[in-house]
Amino acid sequence: MTKQEWIKYGALFLLAAVAFGVAGIALTNPRGPGEAVSPVTASSPVATPTATATPAPTATATAQQLKIQLPAQPVLLILGDSYTVGVGADQPGQGWAYLVAGSLGYPTNIDGVGGTGFAWGGGPQDNQAREYEVRLREIAEDPRFVPNVLILQGGQNDALITSPDEIQTATAQTIEAARRLWPGVQVIVLGPSAPQPLAEELQGANSAVRAGAAAAGAPFIDASEAGWFTGANSPGFDFDGAHPNTAGHAHLAEKFLESWATLIQ
């Protein structure tokens, strides 16, 4: 071969060797040292924690769990039916509301009207228009008395209403009306209570009042469910089959104050 041919074939051999070496390097290091791993994109499946559903609280649990923020200087209004009047006690001042007011020692107004309720306005035909909300509005017309704590007692007479929804709605509306009349007022509802056997007949009204209190976010003291009046103690606490006697009012006051202590903790 001529000198030019040797040079040509030598150059081809050198190029082949270089190409083989580059191919070997590429196979042993497919990703260069400066390259980053591709990040996970939004479309990539990513494990996410799942939330565990908690059961919704019942109206009973909600009402019982609620508490009040007791003002630094409480001014109390107790509004209710004949129980709040003190019917059945030897003296009006021995009624449960008066005993509670005396024990708490706050400035207190007591407004009781027999035969009334959240939805029942009084009278045999429900024609006296003395429902709790009506009376709250009348009390609010006097600027000299501004309560910041309100106890609504009752439901016994609401048992005359055939619609539980009507009782529930009236209870919630009464609570909400009080909050509009006296912004910031702390409201507590004491449900219907009575010596046996009447207490058993009030369970439907009790459930409706309790549901209304829960709907309005107000604590509910459930004397019926707590069994304040039992078959055993009712004979000693009964006045006339519908109202407690003096001892019964004292019993109501004692039980209420026990519940009150848990609501202000």
Disulfide bonds with the S-S distance in Angstrom:
none
